[in-house]
């Protein structure tokens, strides 16, 4: 009977300790006493989160009916495919896949010309670069606005305020 009482006491203590650990969770999401590396200050080092993307920069300029794009590879890549498409009425002329099966070294700059027809209203040209980078399949997508200054903006009829924490909010009245 005595060993059963000891077992119950140990279980209660373990339960209480785990509840205390949960309560002592720091505001940055680490547990008190965790092994997060210190940077010499009171802030903890964080590992970036998010989906890994292809090590390639997609830049360019948009002209009347043509986009001059530049791809800059930051790592060796093979089986590279570049796809382009339009949104909100923009139509790509020519191939929607200007590059298929490409192979590039780190530091390579690759120009890509895309012709399109766009409506007079705002639209977007989307560009996707995918391939195998250092043995991992990765992709990156970039969007370029065409006639972005013509985006429809509803006139805000509401009142601008700040909430209790100082964040801007807009109070909208029913129409």
Rosetta constraint file for C-alpha pairs under 8 A:
AtomPair CA 1 CA 5 HARMONIC 6.43 0.50
AtomPair CA 2 CA 6 HARMONIC 6.35 0.50
AtomPair CA 3 CA 7 HARMONIC 6.15 0.50
AtomPair CA 4 CA 8 HARMONIC 6.29 0.50
AtomPair CA 5 CA 9 HARMONIC 6.20 0.50
AtomPair CA 6 CA 10 HARMONIC 6.17 0.50
AtomPair CA 7 CA 11 HARMONIC 6.19 0.50
AtomPair CA 8 CA 12 HARMONIC 6.21 0.50
AtomPair CA 9 CA 13 HARMONIC 6.22 0.50
AtomPair CA 10 CA 14 HARMONIC 6.14 0.50
AtomPair CA 11 CA 15 HARMONIC 6.15 0.50
AtomPair CA 12 CA 16 HARMONIC 6.15 0.50
AtomPair CA 13 CA 17 HARMONIC 6.11 0.50
AtomPair CA 14 CA 18 HARMONIC 6.26 0.50
AtomPair CA 15 CA 19 HARMONIC 6.30 0.50
AtomPair CA 16 CA 20 HARMONIC 6.20 0.50
AtomPair CA 17 CA 21 HARMONIC 6.18 0.50
AtomPair CA 18 CA 22 HARMONIC 6.31 0.50
AtomPair CA 19 CA 23 HARMONIC 6.24 0.50
AtomPair CA 20 CA 24 HARMONIC 6.08 0.50
AtomPair CA 21 CA 25 HARMONIC 6.52 0.50
AtomPair CA 21 CA 31 HARMONIC 7.11 0.50
AtomPair CA 21 CA 32 HARMONIC 7.19 0.50
AtomPair CA 22 CA 31 HARMONIC 7.57 0.50
AtomPair CA 24 CA 31 HARMONIC 6.75 0.50
AtomPair CA 24 CA 32 HARMONIC 5.95 0.50
AtomPair CA 25 CA 29 HARMONIC 6.45 0.50
AtomPair CA 25 CA 30 HARMONIC 6.13 0.50
AtomPair CA 25 CA 31 HARMONIC 4.58 0.50
AtomPair CA 25 CA 32 HARMONIC 5.83 0.50
AtomPair CA 26 CA 30 HARMONIC 5.49 0.50
AtomPair CA 26 CA 31 HARMONIC 5.84 0.50
AtomPair CA 26 CA 32 HARMONIC 6.32 0.50
AtomPair CA 30 CA 34 HARMONIC 6.49 0.50
AtomPair CA 30 CA 36 HARMONIC 7.44 0.50
AtomPair CA 36 CA 44 HARMONIC 6.30 0.50
AtomPair CA 36 CA 45 HARMONIC 6.74 0.50
AtomPair CA 37 CA 44 HARMONIC 6.18 0.50
AtomPair CA 37 CA 45 HARMONIC 5.80 0.50
AtomPair CA 38 CA 42 HARMONIC 7.22 0.50
AtomPair CA 38 CA 43 HARMONIC 6.81 0.50
AtomPair CA 38 CA 44 HARMONIC 5.31 0.50
AtomPair CA 38 CA 45 HARMONIC 6.29 0.50
AtomPair CA 39 CA 43 HARMONIC 6.68 0.50
AtomPair CA 39 CA 44 HARMONIC 6.42 0.50
AtomPair CA 39 CA 45 HARMONIC 6.37 0.50
AtomPair CA 52 CA 138 HARMONIC 7.11 0.50
AtomPair CA 53 CA 138 HARMONIC 5.41 0.50
AtomPair CA 53 CA 139 HARMONIC 5.36 0.50
AtomPair CA 53 CA 140 HARMONIC 5.52 0.50
AtomPair CA 54 CA 129 HARMONIC 7.61 0.50
AtomPair CA 54 CA 130 HARMONIC 6.94 0.50
AtomPair CA 54 CA 131 HARMONIC 7.75 0.50
AtomPair CA 54 CA 133 HARMONIC 6.90 0.50
AtomPair CA 54 CA 138 HARMONIC 4.69 0.50
AtomPair CA 54 CA 139 HARMONIC 4.71 0.50
AtomPair CA 54 CA 140 HARMONIC 5.40 0.50
AtomPair CA 55 CA 73 HARMONIC 6.25 0.50
AtomPair CA 55 CA 74 HARMONIC 5.16 0.50
AtomPair CA 55 CA 75 HARMONIC 6.05 0.50
AtomPair CA 55 CA 133 HARMONIC 7.52 0.50
AtomPair CA 56 CA 71 HARMONIC 6.58 0.50
AtomPair CA 56 CA 72 HARMONIC 5.43 0.50
AtomPair CA 56 CA 73 HARMONIC 4.43 0.50
AtomPair CA 56 CA 74 HARMONIC 5.57 0.50
AtomPair CA 56 CA 75 HARMONIC 7.56 0.50
AtomPair CA 56 CA 129 HARMONIC 7.91 0.50
AtomPair CA 56 CA 140 HARMONIC 7.41 0.50
AtomPair CA 57 CA 70 HARMONIC 7.94 0.50
AtomPair CA 57 CA 71 HARMONIC 5.65 0.50
AtomPair CA 57 CA 72 HARMONIC 5.07 0.50
AtomPair CA 57 CA 73 HARMONIC 6.61 0.50
AtomPair CA 57 CA 74 HARMONIC 7.83 0.50
AtomPair CA 58 CA 69 HARMONIC 7.01 0.50
AtomPair CA 58 CA 70 HARMONIC 5.95 0.50
AtomPair CA 58 CA 71 HARMONIC 4.89 0.50
AtomPair CA 58 CA 72 HARMONIC 6.75 0.50
AtomPair CA 58 CA 142 HARMONIC 6.59 0.50
AtomPair CA 59 CA 69 HARMONIC 5.71 0.50
AtomPair CA 59 CA 70 HARMONIC 5.26 0.50
AtomPair CA 59 CA 71 HARMONIC 6.57 0.50
AtomPair CA 60 CA 67 HARMONIC 6.89 0.50
AtomPair CA 60 CA 68 HARMONIC 5.40 0.50
AtomPair CA 60 CA 69 HARMONIC 4.05 0.50
AtomPair CA 60 CA 70 HARMONIC 5.62 0.50
AtomPair CA 61 CA 67 HARMONIC 5.80 0.50
AtomPair CA 61 CA 68 HARMONIC 5.43 0.50
AtomPair CA 61 CA 69 HARMONIC 6.51 0.50
AtomPair CA 62 CA 66 HARMONIC 6.18 0.50
AtomPair CA 62 CA 67 HARMONIC 4.49 0.50
AtomPair CA 62 CA 68 HARMONIC 6.50 0.50
AtomPair CA 62 CA 144 HARMONIC 7.64 0.50
AtomPair CA 62 CA 146 HARMONIC 7.06 0.50
AtomPair CA 63 CA 67 HARMONIC 5.93 0.50
AtomPair CA 63 CA 68 HARMONIC 7.88 0.50
AtomPair CA 65 CA 115 HARMONIC 5.62 0.50
AtomPair CA 65 CA 116 HARMONIC 5.02 0.50
AtomPair CA 65 CA 117 HARMONIC 5.51 0.50
AtomPair CA 65 CA 118 HARMONIC 7.02 0.50
AtomPair CA 66 CA 113 HARMONIC 6.99 0.50
AtomPair CA 66 CA 114 HARMONIC 5.61 0.50
AtomPair CA 66 CA 115 HARMONIC 4.35 0.50
AtomPair CA 66 CA 116 HARMONIC 5.98 0.50
AtomPair CA 67 CA 113 HARMONIC 5.79 0.50
AtomPair CA 67 CA 114 HARMONIC 5.08 0.50
AtomPair CA 67 CA 115 HARMONIC 6.35 0.50
AtomPair CA 67 CA 116 HARMONIC 7.93 0.50
AtomPair CA 68 CA 111 HARMONIC 7.22 0.50
AtomPair CA 68 CA 112 HARMONIC 6.15 0.50
AtomPair CA 68 CA 113 HARMONIC 4.86 0.50
AtomPair CA 68 CA 114 HARMONIC 6.65 0.50
AtomPair CA 69 CA 111 HARMONIC 5.75 0.50
AtomPair CA 69 CA 112 HARMONIC 4.98 0.50
AtomPair CA 69 CA 113 HARMONIC 6.07 0.50
AtomPair CA 69 CA 114 HARMONIC 7.71 0.50
AtomPair CA 70 CA 109 HARMONIC 6.64 0.50
AtomPair CA 70 CA 110 HARMONIC 5.69 0.50
AtomPair CA 70 CA 111 HARMONIC 4.60 0.50
AtomPair CA 70 CA 112 HARMONIC 6.15 0.50
AtomPair CA 71 CA 108 HARMONIC 7.97 0.50
AtomPair CA 71 CA 109 HARMONIC 5.51 0.50
AtomPair CA 71 CA 110 HARMONIC 4.99 0.50
AtomPair CA 71 CA 111 HARMONIC 6.32 0.50
AtomPair CA 71 CA 112 HARMONIC 7.65 0.50
AtomPair CA 72 CA 107 HARMONIC 6.39 0.50
AtomPair CA 72 CA 108 HARMONIC 5.88 0.50
AtomPair CA 72 CA 109 HARMONIC 4.60 0.50
AtomPair CA 72 CA 110 HARMONIC 6.56 0.50
AtomPair CA 73 CA 77 HARMONIC 7.72 0.50
AtomPair CA 73 CA 104 HARMONIC 7.32 0.50
AtomPair CA 73 CA 105 HARMONIC 7.02 0.50
AtomPair CA 73 CA 106 HARMONIC 5.29 0.50
AtomPair CA 73 CA 107 HARMONIC 5.33 0.50
AtomPair CA 73 CA 108 HARMONIC 5.50 0.50
AtomPair CA 73 CA 109 HARMONIC 6.60 0.50
AtomPair CA 74 CA 106 HARMONIC 4.87 0.50
AtomPair CA 74 CA 107 HARMONIC 5.66 0.50
AtomPair CA 74 CA 108 HARMONIC 7.90 0.50
AtomPair CA 75 CA 105 HARMONIC 6.37 0.50
AtomPair CA 75 CA 106 HARMONIC 4.12 0.50
AtomPair CA 75 CA 107 HARMONIC 7.16 0.50
AtomPair CA 75 CA 133 HARMONIC 6.57 0.50
AtomPair CA 75 CA 134 HARMONIC 7.33 0.50
AtomPair CA 76 CA 103 HARMONIC 7.82 0.50
AtomPair CA 76 CA 104 HARMONIC 5.78 0.50
AtomPair CA 76 CA 105 HARMONIC 4.30 0.50
AtomPair CA 76 CA 106 HARMONIC 4.76 0.50
AtomPair CA 76 CA 133 HARMONIC 5.98 0.50
AtomPair CA 76 CA 134 HARMONIC 6.60 0.50
AtomPair CA 77 CA 102 HARMONIC 7.95 0.50
AtomPair CA 77 CA 103 HARMONIC 5.64 0.50
AtomPair CA 77 CA 104 HARMONIC 5.21 0.50
AtomPair CA 77 CA 105 HARMONIC 6.33 0.50
AtomPair CA 77 CA 106 HARMONIC 7.68 0.50
AtomPair CA 77 CA 131 HARMONIC 6.43 0.50
AtomPair CA 77 CA 132 HARMONIC 5.52 0.50
AtomPair CA 77 CA 133 HARMONIC 4.71 0.50
AtomPair CA 77 CA 134 HARMONIC 7.07 0.50
AtomPair CA 78 CA 101 HARMONIC 6.99 0.50
AtomPair CA 78 CA 102 HARMONIC 5.96 0.50
AtomPair CA 78 CA 103 HARMONIC 4.26 0.50
AtomPair CA 78 CA 104 HARMONIC 6.43 0.50
AtomPair CA 78 CA 131 HARMONIC 5.92 0.50
AtomPair CA 78 CA 132 HARMONIC 5.31 0.50
AtomPair CA 78 CA 133 HARMONIC 6.84 0.50
AtomPair CA 79 CA 100 HARMONIC 7.07 0.50
AtomPair CA 79 CA 101 HARMONIC 4.20 0.50
AtomPair CA 79 CA 102 HARMONIC 5.32 0.50
AtomPair CA 79 CA 103 HARMONIC 6.14 0.50
AtomPair CA 79 CA 130 HARMONIC 7.99 0.50
AtomPair CA 79 CA 131 HARMONIC 5.09 0.50
AtomPair CA 79 CA 132 HARMONIC 6.15 0.50
AtomPair CA 80 CA 99 HARMONIC 7.14 0.50
AtomPair CA 80 CA 100 HARMONIC 6.02 0.50
AtomPair CA 80 CA 101 HARMONIC 5.10 0.50
AtomPair CA 80 CA 102 HARMONIC 4.59 0.50
AtomPair CA 80 CA 103 HARMONIC 6.26 0.50
AtomPair CA 80 CA 129 HARMONIC 6.90 0.50
AtomPair CA 80 CA 130 HARMONIC 5.58 0.50
AtomPair CA 80 CA 131 HARMONIC 4.21 0.50
AtomPair CA 80 CA 132 HARMONIC 6.97 0.50
AtomPair CA 81 CA 97 HARMONIC 7.04 0.50
AtomPair CA 81 CA 98 HARMONIC 7.94 0.50
AtomPair CA 81 CA 99 HARMONIC 5.28 0.50
AtomPair CA 81 CA 100 HARMONIC 4.39 0.50
AtomPair CA 81 CA 101 HARMONIC 5.93 0.50
AtomPair CA 81 CA 102 HARMONIC 6.65 0.50
AtomPair CA 81 CA 128 HARMONIC 7.92 0.50
AtomPair CA 81 CA 129 HARMONIC 5.81 0.50
AtomPair CA 81 CA 130 HARMONIC 5.37 0.50
AtomPair CA 81 CA 131 HARMONIC 6.20 0.50
AtomPair CA 82 CA 97 HARMONIC 5.60 0.50
AtomPair CA 82 CA 98 HARMONIC 6.06 0.50
AtomPair CA 82 CA 99 HARMONIC 5.03 0.50
AtomPair CA 82 CA 100 HARMONIC 6.55 0.50
AtomPair CA 82 CA 127 HARMONIC 7.00 0.50
AtomPair CA 82 CA 128 HARMONIC 5.57 0.50
AtomPair CA 82 CA 129 HARMONIC 4.62 0.50
AtomPair CA 82 CA 130 HARMONIC 6.59 0.50
AtomPair CA 83 CA 96 HARMONIC 5.59 0.50
AtomPair CA 83 CA 97 HARMONIC 4.46 0.50
AtomPair CA 83 CA 98 HARMONIC 6.65 0.50
AtomPair CA 83 CA 99 HARMONIC 7.44 0.50
AtomPair CA 83 CA 127 HARMONIC 5.80 0.50
AtomPair CA 83 CA 128 HARMONIC 5.16 0.50
AtomPair CA 83 CA 129 HARMONIC 6.68 0.50
AtomPair CA 84 CA 92 HARMONIC 7.33 0.50
AtomPair CA 84 CA 96 HARMONIC 5.20 0.50
AtomPair CA 84 CA 97 HARMONIC 6.42 0.50
AtomPair CA 84 CA 98 HARMONIC 7.84 0.50
AtomPair CA 84 CA 114 HARMONIC 7.98 0.50
AtomPair CA 84 CA 125 HARMONIC 7.04 0.50
AtomPair CA 84 CA 126 HARMONIC 5.59 0.50
AtomPair CA 84 CA 127 HARMONIC 4.60 0.50
AtomPair CA 84 CA 128 HARMONIC 6.41 0.50
AtomPair CA 85 CA 90 HARMONIC 7.96 0.50
AtomPair CA 85 CA 91 HARMONIC 7.13 0.50
AtomPair CA 85 CA 92 HARMONIC 6.03 0.50
AtomPair CA 85 CA 96 HARMONIC 6.48 0.50
AtomPair CA 85 CA 125 HARMONIC 5.93 0.50
AtomPair CA 85 CA 126 HARMONIC 5.37 0.50
AtomPair CA 85 CA 127 HARMONIC 6.82 0.50
AtomPair CA 86 CA 90 HARMONIC 4.64 0.50
AtomPair CA 86 CA 91 HARMONIC 5.44 0.50
AtomPair CA 86 CA 92 HARMONIC 6.28 0.50
AtomPair CA 86 CA 123 HARMONIC 7.40 0.50
AtomPair CA 86 CA 124 HARMONIC 5.75 0.50
AtomPair CA 86 CA 125 HARMONIC 4.64 0.50
AtomPair CA 86 CA 126 HARMONIC 6.01 0.50
AtomPair CA 87 CA 91 HARMONIC 7.74 0.50
AtomPair CA 87 CA 123 HARMONIC 5.75 0.50
AtomPair CA 87 CA 124 HARMONIC 5.24 0.50
AtomPair CA 87 CA 125 HARMONIC 6.55 0.50
AtomPair CA 87 CA 126 HARMONIC 7.67 0.50
AtomPair CA 88 CA 122 HARMONIC 7.27 0.50
AtomPair CA 88 CA 123 HARMONIC 4.89 0.50
AtomPair CA 88 CA 124 HARMONIC 6.82 0.50
AtomPair CA 89 CA 118 HARMONIC 6.44 0.50
AtomPair CA 89 CA 119 HARMONIC 6.04 0.50
AtomPair CA 89 CA 123 HARMONIC 6.48 0.50
AtomPair CA 90 CA 116 HARMONIC 6.90 0.50
AtomPair CA 90 CA 117 HARMONIC 5.88 0.50
AtomPair CA 90 CA 118 HARMONIC 4.35 0.50
AtomPair CA 90 CA 119 HARMONIC 6.30 0.50
AtomPair CA 90 CA 123 HARMONIC 5.94 0.50
AtomPair CA 90 CA 124 HARMONIC 6.71 0.50
AtomPair CA 90 CA 125 HARMONIC 7.08 0.50
AtomPair CA 91 CA 116 HARMONIC 5.51 0.50
AtomPair CA 91 CA 117 HARMONIC 5.35 0.50
AtomPair CA 91 CA 118 HARMONIC 6.36 0.50
AtomPair CA 92 CA 96 HARMONIC 6.77 0.50
AtomPair CA 92 CA 114 HARMONIC 7.28 0.50
AtomPair CA 92 CA 115 HARMONIC 6.17 0.50
AtomPair CA 92 CA 116 HARMONIC 4.29 0.50
AtomPair CA 92 CA 117 HARMONIC 6.57 0.50
AtomPair CA 93 CA 114 HARMONIC 7.52 0.50
AtomPair CA 93 CA 115 HARMONIC 5.38 0.50
AtomPair CA 93 CA 116 HARMONIC 4.92 0.50
AtomPair CA 93 CA 117 HARMONIC 7.13 0.50
AtomPair CA 94 CA 114 HARMONIC 7.90 0.50
AtomPair CA 94 CA 115 HARMONIC 7.08 0.50
AtomPair CA 98 CA 112 HARMONIC 7.38 0.50
AtomPair CA 104 CA 108 HARMONIC 6.25 0.50
AtomPair CA 118 CA 123 HARMONIC 7.02 0.50
AtomPair CA 118 CA 146 HARMONIC 7.46 0.50
AtomPair CA 119 CA 123 HARMONIC 7.31 0.50
AtomPair CA 120 CA 147 HARMONIC 7.12 0.50
AtomPair CA 121 CA 147 HARMONIC 6.29 0.50
AtomPair CA 121 CA 150 HARMONIC 5.75 0.50
AtomPair CA 121 CA 151 HARMONIC 6.91 0.50
AtomPair CA 122 CA 145 HARMONIC 7.21 0.50
AtomPair CA 122 CA 146 HARMONIC 5.79 0.50
AtomPair CA 122 CA 147 HARMONIC 4.62 0.50
AtomPair CA 122 CA 148 HARMONIC 5.05 0.50
AtomPair CA 122 CA 149 HARMONIC 7.16 0.50
AtomPair CA 122 CA 150 HARMONIC 5.30 0.50
AtomPair CA 122 CA 151 HARMONIC 5.17 0.50
AtomPair CA 122 CA 152 HARMONIC 7.97 0.50
AtomPair CA 123 CA 145 HARMONIC 6.04 0.50
AtomPair CA 123 CA 146 HARMONIC 5.25 0.50
AtomPair CA 123 CA 147 HARMONIC 6.60 0.50
AtomPair CA 123 CA 148 HARMONIC 6.97 0.50
AtomPair CA 124 CA 143 HARMONIC 6.35 0.50
AtomPair CA 124 CA 144 HARMONIC 5.48 0.50
AtomPair CA 124 CA 145 HARMONIC 4.50 0.50
AtomPair CA 124 CA 146 HARMONIC 5.49 0.50
AtomPair CA 125 CA 143 HARMONIC 5.63 0.50
AtomPair CA 125 CA 144 HARMONIC 5.13 0.50
AtomPair CA 125 CA 145 HARMONIC 6.46 0.50
AtomPair CA 125 CA 146 HARMONIC 7.20 0.50
AtomPair CA 126 CA 141 HARMONIC 6.99 0.50
AtomPair CA 126 CA 142 HARMONIC 5.81 0.50
AtomPair CA 126 CA 143 HARMONIC 4.31 0.50
AtomPair CA 126 CA 144 HARMONIC 6.34 0.50
AtomPair CA 127 CA 141 HARMONIC 5.56 0.50
AtomPair CA 127 CA 142 HARMONIC 5.28 0.50
AtomPair CA 127 CA 143 HARMONIC 6.20 0.50
AtomPair CA 128 CA 139 HARMONIC 6.89 0.50
AtomPair CA 128 CA 140 HARMONIC 5.69 0.50
AtomPair CA 128 CA 141 HARMONIC 4.33 0.50
AtomPair CA 128 CA 142 HARMONIC 6.54 0.50
AtomPair CA 129 CA 139 HARMONIC 5.46 0.50
AtomPair CA 129 CA 140 HARMONIC 5.38 0.50
AtomPair CA 129 CA 141 HARMONIC 6.46 0.50
AtomPair CA 130 CA 137 HARMONIC 7.30 0.50
AtomPair CA 130 CA 138 HARMONIC 5.70 0.50
AtomPair CA 130 CA 139 HARMONIC 4.00 0.50
AtomPair CA 130 CA 140 HARMONIC 6.47 0.50
AtomPair CA 131 CA 137 HARMONIC 5.56 0.50
AtomPair CA 131 CA 138 HARMONIC 5.82 0.50
AtomPair CA 131 CA 139 HARMONIC 6.51 0.50
AtomPair CA 132 CA 136 HARMONIC 5.21 0.50
AtomPair CA 132 CA 137 HARMONIC 4.33 0.50
AtomPair CA 132 CA 138 HARMONIC 6.18 0.50
AtomPair CA 133 CA 137 HARMONIC 6.18 0.50
AtomPair CA 133 CA 138 HARMONIC 6.58 0.50
AtomPair CA 147 CA 151 HARMONIC 7.55 0.50
AtomPair CA 156 CA 172 HARMONIC 7.84 0.50
AtomPair CA 157 CA 172 HARMONIC 6.59 0.50
AtomPair CA 157 CA 173 HARMONIC 7.20 0.50
AtomPair CA 158 CA 170 HARMONIC 5.86 0.50
AtomPair CA 158 CA 171 HARMONIC 5.05 0.50
AtomPair CA 158 CA 172 HARMONIC 4.10 0.50
AtomPair CA 158 CA 173 HARMONIC 5.91 0.50
AtomPair CA 159 CA 170 HARMONIC 5.50 0.50
AtomPair CA 159 CA 171 HARMONIC 5.05 0.50
AtomPair CA 159 CA 172 HARMONIC 6.58 0.50
AtomPair CA 160 CA 168 HARMONIC 7.04 0.50
AtomPair CA 160 CA 169 HARMONIC 5.92 0.50
AtomPair CA 160 CA 170 HARMONIC 4.53 0.50
AtomPair CA 160 CA 171 HARMONIC 6.33 0.50
AtomPair CA 161 CA 168 HARMONIC 5.84 0.50
AtomPair CA 161 CA 169 HARMONIC 5.35 0.50
AtomPair CA 161 CA 170 HARMONIC 6.08 0.50
AtomPair CA 161 CA 171 HARMONIC 7.26 0.50
AtomPair CA 162 CA 166 HARMONIC 5.20 0.50
AtomPair CA 162 CA 167 HARMONIC 5.19 0.50
AtomPair CA 162 CA 168 HARMONIC 4.39 0.50
AtomPair CA 162 CA 169 HARMONIC 5.47 0.50
AtomPair CA 163 CA 167 HARMONIC 5.47 0.50
AtomPair CA 163 CA 168 HARMONIC 6.55 0.50
AtomPair CA 163 CA 169 HARMONIC 6.64 0.50
